[in-house]
Amino acid sequence: MEKHLMAVAVKTDASTRIRRAGANATLADLQVGDRVKVVIITEEDTTLTEALNTPAKVISARAGKSSTPAPTTPATPDYQIPTT
C-alpha cells in the first residue's frame, strides 16, 4: 500500500469513534503533528469525493515524531481528485 501524506478535511458525526494512543478520546485531544488514521466505510463504486463527504467510522491517532514539524499549509496531493 502506498502512503501519501496530505491534509484533508474529514467529516464526523455522533457515531464516529475517536482514539488516541489506544484510549478513547475526543477531537479536542488530537494534537498538531499526530499521525492519524481514518476509517470511512463506503460502497465499492464510491468516488473519493463522495467518500470524503461520508462521516468517518473511526479516527485513531498517535503522537508523531517530534523531529518532524507539522505542515503550516495543506499538502497538495500528487493525484487529481475526481469530480462528479
VOTOR-854376 format. One record per residue (C-alpha): x, y, z; residue number from 1; residue in three letters. Coordinates in nm, 4 decimals, always signed. Layout:
<nodes>
xx, yy, zz, resi, resn
X, Y, Z, NUM, ALA $
...
</nodes>
This chain:
<nodes>
xx, yy, zz, resi, resn
+0.0000, +0.0000, +0.0000, 1, MET $
+0.1346, +0.3381, -0.0992, 2, GLU $
+0.1365, +0.6083, +0.1658, 3, LYS $
+0.0586, +0.9697, +0.0833, 4, HIS $
+0.0899, +1.2485, +0.3365, 5, LEU $
-0.1554, +1.5286, +0.2776, 6, MET $
-0.4066, +1.7438, +0.4562, 7, ALA $
-0.7726, +1.6583, +0.4106, 8, VAL $
-1.0939, +1.7551, +0.5850, 9, ALA $
-1.2742, +1.4619, +0.7460, 10, VAL $
-1.6411, +1.4588, +0.8399, 11, LYS $
-1.7539, +1.3150, +1.1730, 12, THR $
-2.0871, +1.2504, +1.3377, 13, ASP $
-2.2113, +1.1259, +1.6746, 14, ALA $
-2.1210, +0.7652, +1.5862, 15, SER $
-1.7557, +0.8380, +1.4938, 16, THR $
-1.5205, +0.6610, +1.7379, 17, ARG $
-1.2090, +0.8616, +1.8235, 18, ILE $
-0.8996, +0.7070, +1.9810, 19, ARG $
-0.5579, +0.8489, +2.0706, 20, ARG $
-0.2688, +0.6367, +2.1959, 21, ALA $
-0.5061, +0.3404, +2.2338, 22, GLY $
-0.7576, +0.5190, +2.4571, 23, ALA $
-1.0959, +0.6778, +2.3886, 24, ASN $
-1.0556, +1.0446, +2.3011, 25, ALA $
-1.2305, +1.3486, +2.1569, 26, THR $
-1.1350, +1.5621, +1.8577, 27, LEU $
-1.0015, +1.8194, +2.1055, 28, ALA $
-0.7496, +1.5576, +2.2297, 29, ASP $
-0.5814, +1.5337, +1.8875, 30, LEU $
-0.2655, +1.7418, +1.8553, 31, GLN $
-0.0784, +1.9063, +1.5710, 32, VAL $
+0.1766, +1.6566, +1.4424, 33, GLY $
-0.0211, +1.3459, +1.5428, 34, ASP $
-0.0201, +1.0579, +1.2956, 35, ARG $
-0.3868, +0.9943, +1.2168, 36, VAL $
-0.5637, +0.7005, +1.0502, 37, LYS $
-0.9237, +0.7474, +0.9368, 38, VAL $
-1.1660, +0.4670, +0.8505, 39, VAL $
-1.4543, +0.5598, +0.6200, 40, ILE $
-1.6882, +0.2817, +0.5060, 41, ILE $
-1.8474, +0.3229, +0.1642, 42, THR $
-1.9858, +0.1207, -0.1224, 43, GLU $
-1.7362, -0.0246, -0.3705, 44, GLU $
-1.8152, +0.2233, -0.6512, 45, ASP $
-1.7890, +0.5358, -0.4320, 46, THR $
-1.5674, +0.8164, -0.5647, 47, THR $
-1.3036, +0.9803, -0.3466, 48, LEU $
-1.5119, +1.2986, -0.3335, 49, THR $
-1.8166, +1.1036, -0.2139, 50, GLU $
-1.6067, +0.9132, +0.0398, 51, ALA $
-1.4685, +1.2344, +0.1892, 52, LEU $
-1.8279, +1.3540, +0.2348, 53, ASN $
-1.9109, +1.0397, +0.4360, 54, THR $
-1.8664, +1.0633, +0.8150, 55, PRO $
-1.5703, +0.8634, +0.9462, 56, ALA $
-1.6403, +0.5467, +1.1457, 57, LYS $
-1.3088, +0.5570, +1.3331, 58, VAL $
-1.0329, +0.8142, +1.3786, 59, ILE $
-0.7242, +0.6842, +1.5559, 60, SER $
-0.4185, +0.8938, +1.6349, 61, ALA $
-0.0770, +0.8589, +1.7899, 62, ARG $
+0.1952, +1.1072, +1.8610, 63, ALA $
+0.4055, +1.1908, +1.5586, 64, GLY $
+0.7825, +1.2007, +1.5515, 65, LYS $
+0.8950, +1.5070, +1.7442, 66, SER $
+1.1639, +1.5778, +1.4870, 67, SER $
+0.9064, +1.6225, +1.2110, 68, THR $
+0.7428, +1.9671, +1.2223, 69, PRO $
+0.3729, +1.9902, +1.1402, 70, ALA $
+0.2980, +2.1389, +0.7981, 71, PRO $
+0.1934, +2.5028, +0.8018, 72, THR $
-0.0009, +2.4766, +0.4773, 73, THR $
-0.2045, +2.1865, +0.3387, 74, PRO $
-0.0055, +1.9482, +0.1222, 75, ALA $
-0.1000, +1.9139, -0.2414, 76, THR $
-0.1865, +1.5563, -0.3359, 77, PRO $
+0.0069, +1.4049, -0.6253, 78, ASP $
-0.3136, +1.2965, -0.7983, 79, TYR $
-0.6313, +1.4686, -0.9075, 80, GLN $
-0.9465, +1.4205, -0.7019, 81, ILE $
-1.2227, +1.3177, -0.9407, 82, PRO $
-1.5224, +1.5485, -0.9592, 83, THR $
-1.8735, +1.4204, -1.0078, 84, THR $
</nodes>
